[in-house]
Amino acid sequence: MLGHVMPQPRPYYAENSFSLTFYDIMTACAGDQLNGEIGFYVQLAGKQPARILELGCGTGRVTAALAERGHTICGVDLSAPMLEQARLKLANNVALGKVHFLQADMCDFSLDGRFDLIIAPFYSFSHLLTMEQRRAGLARIAEHMAPDGRAVLHLIKRDTLATTLDVSELTNSRTTIPLPSHQAILTAQSIGHSADHAAQRCDISVKYQLMDNNRRIVAESVEQLTYGWIEADQIAPLLKDTGLHLTRRETGFIEGQHGNEDIWVLAHKDPNA
């Protein structure tokens, strides 16, 4: 009898990938990572309708939540399939504020006007792997942010990415989610977590399995994503180069609650400072 053959890895969020198809379901199970996230953005946006730019909007998870509160939002993402899901999700919701989507690289785009709040939710900025990309991304933020505006970057903590994990250390990373509408069960498990300190990047592999209610595997996929990190001594020069400064740095979205996130709140640097 032949042994089980692992499928060839493919990129995260590729068309028809598990990470794309089940993105909203998986994100809903993110747990402490996103506790208080929407409220954090709502507070920064203020009580009056604001103009918001969302970088890495994905399937419109955050876009919809903020638009429901009357804000005007432009969502930017590089992935055409994710934007298609976002458009479908928001198409028939007449309660939403004005929403516009743009397929573009967050390091290379240009929009009319300025935004009161710019956000890069749920690790989207961590997908930028070089200092040149980060500098370009921050420059676009500075160009598009209103004079008294704010920007929020939700990053993965440096120490989380800078550690290579052995396979034995990943055995508890499995997530199991019932899918009643599919009469199936979805599992996701990290099977690789490798840090490259010279490049300041971490390659992560996740195995997805779709099983029927008898736990027979009906489909599976191995998908890879890469995140980059910024060293502490690189932060100040990076922000200085782009005319921004760090006004707050939090480890979680809920005030007074310590978490494992790295959340930056940015503003324009005072030219007289």
Secondary structure, 3 states (H helix, E strand, C coil): CCCCCCCCCEECCCCCCHHHHCHHHHHCCCHHHHCCHHHHHHHHHCCCCCEEEEECCCCCHHHHHHHCCCCEEEEEECCHHHHHHHHHHHCCCCCCCCEEEEECECCECCCCCCEEEEEECCCCHHHCCCHHHHHHHHHHHHHHEEEEEEEEEEEECHHHHCCCECHHHHCCCCEEEEEHHHCEEEEEEEEEEEEECCCCEEEEEEEEEEEECCCCEEEEEEEEEEEECCCHHHHHHHHHHCCEEEEEEECCCCCCCCCCEEEEEEEECCCCC
